[in-house]
Amino acid sequence: MFEELALGGLLFSPLVMFAPMAFALSCVSRLVLHKTGVYQKLWKVAWFEVGLFVCYLAIIIHFFGS
């Protein structure tokens, strides 16, 4: 299972590290989609962004979690 991160005597969840990584990937994907023009063809942009973030978070947890 996941181990906590110890910083200065405080224990943090591994999501403290995984969530910003997923957010950075989402921002890069958002920029690429906007530059290519695919962004305007999406029906519900906010739901797509949330789904993309969740998918990136799941992939990061899968690869870096163990």
N, CA, C, O and CB atoms as a CASP TS submission, in Angstrom:
PFRMAT TS
TARGET T0000
AUTHOR 0000-0000-0000
METHOD Language model
MODEL 1
PARENT N/A
ATOM      1  N   MET     1       0.843  -1.184   0.000  1.00  0.00           N
ATOM      2  CA  MET     1       0.000   0.000   0.000  1.00  0.00           C
ATOM      3  C   MET     1       0.883   1.240   0.000  1.00  0.00           C
ATOM      4  O   MET     1       2.110   1.137  -0.006  1.00  0.00           O
ATOM      5  CB  MET     1      -0.956   0.002   1.218  1.00  0.00           C
ATOM      6  N   PHE     2       0.261   2.404   0.007  1.00  0.00           N
ATOM      7  CA  PHE     2       0.996   3.655  -0.031  1.00  0.00           C
ATOM      8  C   PHE     2       1.578   3.976   1.338  1.00  0.00           C
ATOM      9  O   PHE     2       0.995   3.661   2.375  1.00  0.00           O
ATOM     10  CB  PHE     2       0.094   4.791  -0.506  1.00  0.00           C
ATOM     11  N   GLU     3       2.737   4.607   1.311  1.00  0.00           N
ATOM     12  CA  GLU     3       3.361   5.043   2.559  1.00  0.00           C
ATOM     13  C   GLU     3       3.250   6.556   2.659  1.00  0.00           C
ATOM     14  O   GLU     3       3.230   7.270   1.656  1.00  0.00           O
ATOM     15  CB  GLU     3       4.850   4.589   2.635  1.00  0.00           C
ATOM     16  N   GLU     4       3.179   7.017   3.889  1.00  0.00           N
ATOM     17  CA  GLU     4       3.065   8.447   4.114  1.00  0.00           C
ATOM     18  C   GLU     4       4.399   9.134   3.833  1.00  0.00           C
ATOM     19  O   GLU     4       5.462   8.517   3.905  1.00  0.00           O
ATOM     20  CB  GLU     4       2.603   8.732   5.552  1.00  0.00           C
ATOM     21  N   LEU     5       4.319  10.412   3.514  1.00  0.00           N
ATOM     22  CA  LEU     5       5.510  11.235   3.337  1.00  0.00           C
ATOM     23  C   LEU     5       5.770  11.977   4.643  1.00  0.00           C
ATOM     24  O   LEU     5       4.878  12.645   5.165  1.00  0.00           O
ATOM     25  CB  LEU     5       5.344  12.235   2.141  1.00  0.00           C
ATOM     26  N   ALA     6       6.963  11.865   5.163  1.00  0.00           N
ATOM     27  CA  ALA     6       7.315  12.539   6.406  1.00  0.00           C
ATOM     28  C   ALA     6       8.109  13.807   6.090  1.00  0.00           C
ATOM     29  O   ALA     6       9.217  13.740   5.559  1.00  0.00           O
ATOM     30  CB  ALA     6       8.129  11.597   7.333  1.00  0.00           C
ATOM     31  N   LEU     7       7.534  14.953   6.420  1.00  0.00           N
ATOM     32  CA  LEU     7       8.208  16.234   6.231  1.00  0.00           C
ATOM     33  C   LEU     7       8.151  17.021   7.526  1.00  0.00           C
ATOM     34  O   LEU     7       7.083  17.465   7.949  1.00  0.00           O
ATOM     35  CB  LEU     7       7.568  17.038   5.072  1.00  0.00           C
ATOM     36  N   GLY     8       9.288  17.188   8.143  1.00  0.00           N
ATOM     37  CA  GLY     8       9.354  17.955   9.376  1.00  0.00           C
ATOM     38  C   GLY     8       8.565  17.337  10.518  1.00  0.00           C
ATOM     39  O   GLY     8       8.047  18.061  11.368  1.00  0.00           O
ATOM     40  N   GLY     9       8.463  16.036  10.553  1.00  0.00           N
ATOM     41  CA  GLY     9       7.728  15.367  11.612  1.00  0.00           C
ATOM     42  C   GLY     9       6.238  15.226  11.347  1.00  0.00           C
ATOM     43  O   GLY     9       5.522  14.616  12.141  1.00  0.00           O
ATOM     44  N   LEU    10       5.764  15.785  10.237  1.00  0.00           N
ATOM     45  CA  LEU    10       4.356  15.661   9.876  1.00  0.00           C
ATOM     46  C   LEU    10       4.208  14.594   8.803  1.00  0.00           C
ATOM     47  O   LEU    10       5.053  14.474   7.916  1.00  0.00           O
ATOM     48  CB  LEU    10       3.783  17.017   9.387  1.00  0.00           C
ATOM     49  N   LEU    11       3.149  13.833   8.884  1.00  0.00           N
ATOM     50  CA  LEU    11       2.886  12.801   7.893  1.00  0.00           C
ATOM     51  C   LEU    11       1.849  13.296   6.894  1.00  0.00           C
ATOM     52  O   LEU    11       0.791  13.799   7.274  1.00  0.00           O
ATOM     53  CB  LEU    11       2.411  11.502   8.569  1.00  0.00           C
ATOM     54  N   PHE    12       2.165  13.147   5.613  1.00  0.00           N
ATOM     55  CA  PHE    12       1.279  13.585   4.548  1.00  0.00           C
ATOM     56  C   PHE    12       0.898  12.396   3.680  1.00  0.00           C
ATOM     57  O   PHE    12       1.663  11.444   3.528  1.00  0.00           O
ATOM     58  CB  PHE    12       1.941  14.689   3.699  1.00  0.00           C
ATOM     59  N   SER    13      -0.277  12.470   3.127  1.00  0.00           N
ATOM     60  CA  SER    13      -0.756  11.450   2.203  1.00  0.00           C
ATOM     61  C   SER    13       0.051  11.532   0.908  1.00  0.00           C
ATOM     62  O   SER    13       0.521  12.611   0.547  1.00  0.00           O
ATOM     63  CB  SER    13      -2.279  11.622   1.921  1.00  0.00           C
ATOM     64  N   PRO    14       0.220  10.416   0.209  1.00  0.00           N
ATOM     65  CA  PRO    14       0.914  10.470  -1.087  1.00  0.00           C
ATOM     66  C   PRO    14       0.156  11.300  -2.124  1.00  0.00           C
ATOM     67  O   PRO    14       0.743  11.739  -3.113  1.00  0.00           O
ATOM     68  CB  PRO    14       1.124   9.059  -1.622  1.00  0.00           C
ATOM     69  N   LEU    15      -1.136  11.517  -1.906  1.00  0.00           N
ATOM     70  CA  LEU    15      -1.891  12.358  -2.830  1.00  0.00           C
ATOM     71  C   LEU    15      -1.397  13.798  -2.835  1.00  0.00           C
ATOM     72  O   LEU    15      -1.655  14.542  -3.781  1.00  0.00           O
ATOM     73  CB  LEU    15      -3.360  12.325  -2.476  1.00  0.00           C
ATOM     74  N   VAL    16      -0.684  14.193  -1.779  1.00  0.00           N
ATOM     75  CA  VAL    16      -0.104  15.539  -1.732  1.00  0.00           C
ATOM     76  C   VAL    16       0.897  15.698  -2.876  1.00  0.00           C
ATOM     77  O   VAL    16       1.078  16.802  -3.389  1.00  0.00           O
ATOM     78  CB  VAL    16       0.585  15.804  -0.357  1.00  0.00           C
ATOM     79  N   MET    17       1.540  14.617  -3.273  1.00  0.00           N
ATOM     80  CA  MET    17       2.473  14.655  -4.377  1.00  0.00           C
ATOM     81  C   MET    17       1.809  14.288  -5.707  1.00  0.00           C
ATOM     82  O   MET    17       2.177  14.831  -6.749  1.00  0.00           O
ATOM     83  CB  MET    17       3.626  13.725  -4.100  1.00  0.00           C
ATOM     84  N   PHE    18       0.842  13.379  -5.682  1.00  0.00           N
ATOM     85  CA  PHE    18       0.234  12.891  -6.912  1.00  0.00           C
ATOM     86  C   PHE    18      -0.722  13.902  -7.533  1.00  0.00           C
ATOM     87  O   PHE    18      -0.757  14.037  -8.756  1.00  0.00           O
ATOM     88  CB  PHE    18      -0.496  11.603  -6.646  1.00  0.00           C
ATOM     89  N   ALA    19      -1.484  14.602  -6.735  1.00  0.00           N
ATOM     90  CA  ALA    19      -2.480  15.539  -7.264  1.00  0.00           C
ATOM     91  C   ALA    19      -1.848  16.700  -8.051  1.00  0.00           C
ATOM     92  O   ALA    19      -2.353  17.033  -9.122  1.00  0.00           O
ATOM     93  CB  ALA    19      -3.315  16.095  -6.119  1.00  0.00           C
ATOM     94  N   PRO    20      -0.772  17.324  -7.567  1.00  0.00           N
ATOM     95  CA  PRO    20      -0.155  18.380  -8.390  1.00  0.00           C
ATOM     96  C   PRO    20       0.443  17.851  -9.693  1.00  0.00           C
ATOM     97  O   PRO    20       0.465  18.557 -10.701  1.00  0.00           O
ATOM     98  CB  PRO    20       0.927  19.085  -7.594  1.00  0.00           C
ATOM     99  N   MET    21       0.927  16.613  -9.671  1.00  0.00           N
ATOM    100  CA  MET    21       1.441  16.027 -10.909  1.00  0.00           C
ATOM    101  C   MET    21       0.318  15.859 -11.928  1.00  0.00           C
ATOM    102  O   MET    21       0.491  16.166 -13.108  1.00  0.00           O
ATOM    103  CB  MET    21       2.113  14.667 -10.627  1.00  0.00           C
ATOM    104  N   ALA    22      -0.827  15.375 -11.471  1.00  0.00           N
ATOM    105  CA  ALA    22      -1.985  15.211 -12.357  1.00  0.00           C
ATOM    106  C   ALA    22      -2.493  16.571 -12.831  1.00  0.00           C
ATOM    107  O   ALA    22      -2.912  16.710 -13.980  1.00  0.00           O
ATOM    108  CB  ALA    22      -3.116  14.441 -11.638  1.00  0.00           C
ATOM    109  N   PHE    23      -2.457  17.558 -11.966  1.00  0.00           N
ATOM    110  CA  PHE    23      -2.897  18.902 -12.346  1.00  0.00           C
ATOM    111  C   PHE    23      -1.982  19.490 -13.410  1.00  0.00           C
ATOM    112  O   PHE    23      -2.451  20.135 -14.347  1.00  0.00           O
ATOM    113  CB  PHE    23      -2.939  19.823 -11.120  1.00  0.00           C
ATOM    114  N   ALA    24      -0.675  19.270 -13.270  1.00  0.00           N
ATOM    115  CA  ALA    24       0.272  19.774 -14.268  1.00  0.00           C
ATOM    116  C   ALA    24       0.034  19.111 -15.625  1.00  0.00           C
ATOM    117  O   ALA    24       0.065  19.779 -16.658  1.00  0.00           O
ATOM    118  CB  ALA    24       1.722  19.533 -13.806  1.00  0.00           C
ATOM    119  N   LEU    25      -0.201  17.809 -15.621  1.00  0.00           N
ATOM    120  CA  LEU    25      -0.503  17.117 -16.874  1.00  0.00           C
ATOM    121  C   LEU    25      -1.811  17.620 -17.484  1.00  0.00           C
ATOM    122  O   LEU    25      -1.922  17.745 -18.703  1.00  0.00           O
ATOM    123  CB  LEU    25      -0.580  15.605 -16.641  1.00  0.00           C
ATOM    124  N   SER    26      -2.785  17.904 -16.648  1.00  0.00           N
ATOM    125  CA  SER    26      -4.060  18.433 -17.138  1.00  0.00           C
ATOM    126  C   SER    26      -3.870  19.809 -17.765  1.00  0.00           C
ATOM    127  O   SER    26      -4.478  20.114 -18.790  1.00  0.00           O
ATOM    128  CB  SER    26      -5.086  18.509 -15.996  1.00  0.00           C
ATOM    129  N   CYS    27      -3.044  20.625 -17.164  1.00  0.00           N
ATOM    130  CA  CYS    27      -2.789  21.961 -17.711  1.00  0.00           C
ATOM    131  C   CYS    27      -2.085  21.879 -19.062  1.00  0.00           C
ATOM    132  O   CYS    27      -2.410  22.633 -19.980  1.00  0.00           O
ATOM    133  CB  CYS    27      -1.948  22.787 -16.732  1.00  0.00           C
ATOM    134  N   VAL    28      -1.127  20.971 -19.185  1.00  0.00           N
ATOM    135  CA  VAL    28      -0.430  20.790 -20.461  1.00  0.00           C
ATOM    136  C   VAL    28      -1.404  20.293 -21.522  1.00  0.00           C
ATOM    137  O   VAL    28      -1.392  20.780 -22.653  1.00  0.00           O
ATOM    138  CB  VAL    28       0.750  19.800 -20.307  1.00  0.00           C
ATOM    139  N   SER    29      -2.249  19.327 -21.166  1.00  0.00           N
ATOM    140  CA  SER    29      -3.240  18.806 -22.113  1.00  0.00           C
ATOM    141  C   SER    29      -4.229  19.890 -22.515  1.00  0.00           C
ATOM    142  O   SER    29      -4.625  19.978 -23.678  1.00  0.00           O
ATOM    143  CB  SER    29      -3.988  17.611 -21.507  1.00  0.00           C
ATOM    144  N   ARG    30      -4.619  20.700 -21.566  1.00  0.00           N
ATOM    145  CA  ARG    30      -5.556  21.794 -21.844  1.00  0.00           C
ATOM    146  C   ARG    30      -4.952  22.777 -22.832  1.00  0.00           C
ATOM    147  O   ARG    30      -5.633  23.240 -23.747  1.00  0.00           O
ATOM    148  CB  ARG    30      -5.944  22.519 -20.548  1.00  0.00           C
ATOM    149  N   LEU    31      -3.677  23.097 -22.651  1.00  0.00           N
ATOM    150  CA  LEU    31      -2.990  24.016 -23.553  1.00  0.00           C
ATOM    151  C   LEU    31      -2.891  23.418 -24.956  1.00  0.00           C
ATOM    152  O   LEU    31      -3.141  24.111 -25.943  1.00  0.00           O
ATOM    153  CB  LEU    31      -1.587  24.350 -23.015  1.00  0.00           C
ATOM    154  N   VAL    32      -2.533  22.149 -25.052  1.00  0.00           N
ATOM    155  CA  VAL    32      -2.413  21.490 -26.355  1.00  0.00           C
ATOM    156  C   VAL    32      -3.775  21.437 -27.051  1.00  0.00           C
ATOM    157  O   VAL    32      -3.868  21.716 -28.247  1.00  0.00           O
ATOM    158  CB  VAL    32      -1.834  20.062 -26.191  1.00  0.00           C
ATOM    159  N   LEU    33      -4.823  21.083 -26.319  1.00  0.00           N
ATOM    160  CA  LEU    33      -6.158  21.024 -26.913  1.00  0.00           C
ATOM    161  C   LEU    33      -6.634  22.399 -27.378  1.00  0.00           C
ATOM    162  O   LEU    33      -7.320  22.518 -28.394  1.00  0.00           O
ATOM    163  CB  LEU    33      -7.151  20.444 -25.913  1.00  0.00           C
ATOM    164  N   HIS    34      -6.268  23.424 -26.633  1.00  0.00           N
ATOM    165  CA  HIS    34      -6.662  24.779 -27.012  1.00  0.00           C
ATOM    166  C   HIS    34      -5.915  25.227 -28.270  1.00  0.00           C
ATOM    167  O   HIS    34      -6.507  25.845 -29.155  1.00  0.00           O
ATOM    168  CB  HIS    34      -6.395  25.760 -25.856  1.00  0.00           C
ATOM    169  N   LYS    35      -4.623  24.919 -28.350  1.00  0.00           N
ATOM    170  CA  LYS    35      -3.809  25.330 -29.503  1.00  0.00           C
ATOM    171  C   LYS    35      -4.214  24.587 -30.774  1.00  0.00           C
ATOM    172  O   LYS    35      -4.136  25.153 -31.864  1.00  0.00           O
ATOM    173  CB  LYS    35      -2.324  25.092 -29.215  1.00  0.00           C
ATOM    174  N   THR    36      -4.646  23.327 -30.656  1.00  0.00           N
ATOM    175  CA  THR    36      -5.014  22.546 -31.836  1.00  0.00           C
ATOM    176  C   THR    36      -6.442  22.797 -32.293  1.00  0.00           C
ATOM    177  O   THR    36      -6.801  22.387 -33.396  1.00  0.00           O
ATOM    178  CB  THR    36      -4.832  21.083 -31.555  1.00  0.00           C
ATOM    179  N   GLY    37      -7.261  23.447 -31.498  1.00  0.00           N
ATOM    180  CA  GLY    37      -8.625  23.753 -31.881  1.00  0.00           C
ATOM    181  C   GLY    37      -9.636  22.692 -31.490  1.00  0.00           C
ATOM    182  O   GLY    37     -10.821  22.827 -31.793  1.00  0.00           O
ATOM    183  N   VAL    38      -9.188  21.640 -30.823  1.00  0.00           N
ATOM    184  CA  VAL    38     -10.095  20.574 -30.396  1.00  0.00           C
ATOM    185  C   VAL    38     -10.961  21.059 -29.234  1.00  0.00           C
ATOM    186  O   VAL    38     -12.068  20.565 -29.024  1.00  0.00           O
ATOM    187  CB  VAL    38      -9.298  19.307 -29.988  1.00  0.00           C
ATOM    188  N   TYR    39     -10.458  22.002 -28.505  1.00  0.00           N
ATOM    189  CA  TYR    39     -11.144  22.501 -27.312  1.00  0.00           C
ATOM    190  C   TYR    39     -12.522  23.093 -27.627  1.00  0.00           C
ATOM    191  O   TYR    39     -13.444  22.986 -26.818  1.00  0.00           O
ATOM    192  CB  TYR    39     -10.286  23.549 -26.630  1.00  0.00           C
ATOM    193  N   GLN    40     -12.658  23.709 -28.790  1.00  0.00           N
ATOM    194  CA  GLN    40     -13.920  24.326 -29.156  1.00  0.00           C
ATOM    195  C   GLN    40     -14.980  23.300 -29.567  1.00  0.00           C
ATOM    196  O   GLN    40     -16.169  23.618 -29.589  1.00  0.00           O
ATOM    197  CB  GLN    40     -13.698  25.308 -30.278  1.00  0.00           C
ATOM    198  N   LYS    41     -14.566  22.084 -29.889  1.00  0.00           N
ATOM    199  CA  LYS    41     -15.498  21.048 -30.324  1.00  0.00           C
ATOM    200  C   LYS    41     -16.085  20.250 -29.172  1.00  0.00           C
ATOM    201  O   LYS    41     -16.966  19.416 -29.377  1.00  0.00           O
ATOM    202  CB  LYS    41     -14.812  20.116 -31.274  1.00  0.00           C
ATOM    203  N   LEU    42     -15.601  20.501 -27.958  1.00  0.00           N
ATOM    204  CA  LEU    42     -16.096  19.769 -26.790  1.00  0.00           C
ATOM    205  C   LEU    42     -17.441  20.341 -26.351  1.00  0.00           C
ATOM    206  O   LEU    42     -17.659  21.552 -26.391  1.00  0.00           O
ATOM    207  CB  LEU    42     -15.074  19.833 -25.624  1.00  0.00           C
ATOM    208  N   TRP    43     -18.324  19.461 -25.938  1.00  0.00           N
ATOM    209  CA  TRP    43     -19.665  19.892 -25.557  1.00  0.00           C
ATOM    210  C   TRP    43     -19.670  20.469 -24.141  1.00  0.00           C
ATOM    211  O   TRP    43     -20.103  21.603 -23.935  1.00  0.00           O
ATOM    212  CB  TRP    43     -20.652  18.719 -25.658  1.00  0.00           C
ATOM    213  N   LYS    44     -19.197  19.704 -23.178  1.00  0.00           N
ATOM    214  CA  LYS    44     -19.114  20.149 -21.781  1.00  0.00           C
ATOM    215  C   LYS    44     -17.645  20.189 -21.381  1.00  0.00           C
ATOM    216  O   LYS    44     -17.079  19.180 -20.962  1.00  0.00           O
ATOM    217  CB  LYS    44     -19.933  19.204 -20.825  1.00  0.00           C
ATOM    218  N   VAL    45     -17.042  21.344 -21.512  1.00  0.00           N
ATOM    219  CA  VAL    45     -15.608  21.491 -21.301  1.00  0.00           C
ATOM    220  C   VAL    45     -15.225  21.220 -19.850  1.00  0.00           C
ATOM    221  O   VAL    45     -14.215  20.567 -19.590  1.00  0.00           O
ATOM    222  CB  VAL    45     -15.158  22.886 -21.707  1.00  0.00           C
ATOM    223  N   ALA    46     -16.011  21.707 -18.913  1.00  0.00           N
ATOM    224  CA  ALA    46     -15.684  21.534 -17.494  1.00  0.00           C
ATOM    225  C   ALA    46     -15.693  20.056 -17.102  1.00  0.00           C
ATOM    226  O   ALA    46     -14.812  19.602 -16.372  1.00  0.00           O
ATOM    227  CB  ALA    46     -16.676  22.317 -16.617  1.00  0.00           C
ATOM    228  N   TRP    47     -16.681  19.308 -17.582  1.00  0.00           N
ATOM    229  CA  TRP    47     -16.737  17.877 -17.267  1.00  0.00           C
ATOM    230  C   TRP    47     -15.580  17.133 -17.909  1.00  0.00           C
ATOM    231  O   TRP    47     -15.041  16.194 -17.325  1.00  0.00           O
ATOM    232  CB  TRP    47     -18.065  17.275 -17.728  1.00  0.00           C
ATOM    233  N   PHE    48     -15.198  17.549 -19.109  1.00  0.00           N
ATOM    234  CA  PHE    48     -14.062  16.925 -19.772  1.00  0.00           C
ATOM    235  C   PHE    48     -12.782  17.158 -18.981  1.00  0.00           C
ATOM    236  O   PHE    48     -11.972  16.243 -18.830  1.00  0.00           O
ATOM    237  CB  PHE    48     -13.911  17.464 -21.196  1.00  0.00           C
ATOM    238  N   GLU    49     -12.594  18.368 -18.476  1.00  0.00           N
ATOM    239  CA  GLU    49     -11.392  18.685 -17.707  1.00  0.00           C
ATOM    240  C   GLU    49     -11.340  17.895 -16.402  1.00  0.00           C
ATOM    241  O   GLU    49     -10.278  17.407 -16.015  1.00  0.00           O
ATOM    242  CB  GLU    49     -11.332  20.182 -17.414  1.00  0.00           C
ATOM    243  N   VAL    50     -12.465  17.768 -15.731  1.00  0.00           N
ATOM    244  CA  VAL    50     -12.507  16.990 -14.491  1.00  0.00           C
ATOM    245  C   VAL    50     -12.208  15.521 -14.786  1.00  0.00           C
ATOM    246  O   VAL    50     -11.441  14.881 -14.067  1.00  0.00           O
ATOM    247  CB  VAL    50     -13.889  17.134 -13.800  1.00  0.00           C
ATOM    248  N   GLY    51     -12.811  14.997 -15.838  1.00  0.00           N
ATOM    249  CA  GLY    51     -12.563  13.604 -16.217  1.00  0.00           C
ATOM    250  C   GLY    51     -11.114  13.367 -16.597  1.00  0.00           C
ATOM    251  O   GLY    51     -10.535  12.338 -16.248  1.00  0.00           O
ATOM    252  N   LEU    52     -10.530  14.315 -17.309  1.00  0.00           N
ATOM    253  CA  LEU    52      -9.124  14.208 -17.691  1.00  0.00           C
ATOM    254  C   LEU    52      -8.225  14.214 -16.452  1.00  0.00           C
ATOM    255  O   LEU    52      -7.273  13.438 -16.373  1.00  0.00           O
ATOM    256  CB  LEU    52      -8.736  15.358 -18.640  1.00  0.00           C
ATOM    257  N   PHE    53      -8.524  15.088 -15.487  1.00  0.00           N
ATOM    258  CA  PHE    53      -7.748  15.128 -14.246  1.00  0.00           C
ATOM    259  C   PHE    53      -7.852  13.807 -13.491  1.00  0.00           C
ATOM    260  O   PHE    53      -6.847  13.299 -12.995  1.00  0.00           O
ATOM    261  CB  PHE    53      -8.225  16.281 -13.353  1.00  0.00           C
ATOM    262  N   VAL    54      -9.048  13.252 -13.402  1.00  0.00           N
ATOM    263  CA  VAL    54      -9.245  11.983 -12.688  1.00  0.00           C
ATOM    264  C   VAL    54      -8.493  10.859 -13.394  1.00  0.00           C
ATOM    265  O   VAL    54      -7.881  10.014 -12.741  1.00  0.00           O
ATOM    266  CB  VAL    54     -10.752  11.638 -12.587  1.00  0.00           C
ATOM    267  N   CYS    55      -8.538  10.849 -14.714  1.00  0.00           N
ATOM    268  CA  CYS    55      -7.806   9.816 -15.464  1.00  0.00           C
ATOM    269  C   CYS    55      -6.302   9.954 -15.263  1.00  0.00           C
ATOM    270  O   CYS    55      -5.613   8.955 -15.055  1.00  0.00           O
ATOM    271  CB  CYS    55      -8.142   9.898 -16.963  1.00  0.00           C
ATOM    272  N   TYR    56      -5.791  11.169 -15.322  1.00  0.00           N
ATOM    273  CA  TYR    56      -4.360  11.377 -15.078  1.00  0.00           C
ATOM    274  C   TYR    56      -3.982  10.972 -13.652  1.00  0.00           C
ATOM    275  O   TYR    56      -2.930  10.369 -13.440  1.00  0.00           O
ATOM    276  CB  TYR    56      -3.981  12.849 -15.326  1.00  0.00           C
ATOM    277  N   LEU    57      -4.822  11.295 -12.685  1.00  0.00           N
ATOM    278  CA  LEU    57      -4.544  10.923 -11.309  1.00  0.00           C
ATOM    279  C   LEU    57      -4.523   9.403 -11.149  1.00  0.00           C
ATOM    280  O   LEU    57      -3.665   8.867 -10.447  1.00  0.00           O
ATOM    281  CB  LEU    57      -5.579  11.542 -10.372  1.00  0.00           C
ATOM    282  N   ALA    58      -5.455   8.711 -11.790  1.00  0.00           N
ATOM    283  CA  ALA    58      -5.492   7.253 -11.720  1.00  0.00           C
ATOM    284  C   ALA    58      -4.242   6.638 -12.360  1.00  0.00           C
ATOM    285  O   ALA    58      -3.695   5.669 -11.834  1.00  0.00           O
ATOM    286  CB  ALA    58      -6.757   6.720 -12.408  1.00  0.00           C
ATOM    287  N   ILE    59      -3.789   7.190 -13.485  1.00  0.00           N
ATOM    288  CA  ILE    59      -2.595   6.677 -14.145  1.00  0.00           C
ATOM    289  C   ILE    59      -1.366   6.906 -13.277  1.00  0.00           C
ATOM    290  O   ILE    59      -0.520   6.019 -13.159  1.00  0.00           O
ATOM    291  CB  ILE    59      -2.411   7.338 -15.515  1.00  0.00           C
ATOM    292  N   ILE    60      -1.256   8.073 -12.675  1.00  0.00           N
ATOM    293  CA  ILE    60      -0.109   8.383 -11.818  1.00  0.00           C
ATOM    294  C   ILE    60      -0.091   7.462 -10.605  1.00  0.00           C
ATOM    295  O   ILE    60       0.962   6.947 -10.231  1.00  0.00           O
ATOM    296  CB  ILE    60      -0.146   9.860 -11.369  1.00  0.00           C
ATOM    297  N   ILE    61      -1.250   7.253  -9.990  1.00  0.00           N
ATOM    298  CA  ILE    61      -1.321   6.358  -8.837  1.00  0.00           C
ATOM    299  C   ILE    61      -0.957   4.940  -9.248  1.00  0.00           C
ATOM    300  O   ILE    61      -0.292   4.226  -8.497  1.00  0.00           O
ATOM    301  CB  ILE    61      -2.725   6.388  -8.208  1.00  0.00           C
ATOM    302  N   HIS    62      -1.382   4.534 -10.418  1.00  0.00           N
ATOM    303  CA  HIS    62      -1.072   3.181 -10.889  1.00  0.00           C
ATOM    304  C   HIS    62       0.431   2.990 -11.073  1.00  0.00           C
ATOM    305  O   HIS    62       0.983   1.968 -10.664  1.00  0.00           O
ATOM    306  CB  HIS    62      -1.801   2.896 -12.207  1.00  0.00           C
ATOM    307  N   PHE    63       1.095   3.972 -11.689  1.00  0.00           N
ATOM    308  CA  PHE    63       2.518   3.820 -11.971  1.00  0.00           C
ATOM    309  C   PHE    63       3.420   4.129 -10.779  1.00  0.00           C
ATOM    310  O   PHE    63       4.411   3.430 -10.571  1.00  0.00           O
ATOM    311  CB  PHE    63       2.892   4.703 -13.112  1.00  0.00           C
ATOM    312  N   PHE    64       3.105   5.149 -10.000  1.00  0.00           N
ATOM    313  CA  PHE    64       3.990   5.571  -8.916  1.00  0.00           C
ATOM    314  C   PHE    64       3.515   5.094  -7.534  1.00  0.00           C
ATOM    315  O   PHE    64       4.224   5.279  -6.545  1.00  0.00           O
ATOM    316  CB  PHE    64       4.109   7.082  -8.917  1.00  0.00           C
ATOM    317  N   GLY    65       2.349   4.496  -7.458  1.00  0.00           N
ATOM    318  CA  GLY    65       1.786   4.134  -6.162  1.00  0.00           C
ATOM    319  C   GLY    65       2.451   2.959  -5.488  1.00  0.00           C
ATOM    320  O   GLY    65       2.450   2.870  -4.260  1.00  0.00           O
ATOM    321  N   SER    66       3.015   2.062  -6.255  1.00  0.00           N
ATOM    322  CA  SER    66       3.577   0.865  -5.610  1.00  0.00           C
ATOM    323  C   SER    66       5.062   0.967  -5.392  1.00  0.00           C
ATOM    324  O   SER    66       5.673   0.040  -4.861  1.00  0.00           O
ATOM    325  CB  SER    66       3.284  -0.356  -6.429  1.00  0.00           C
TER
END
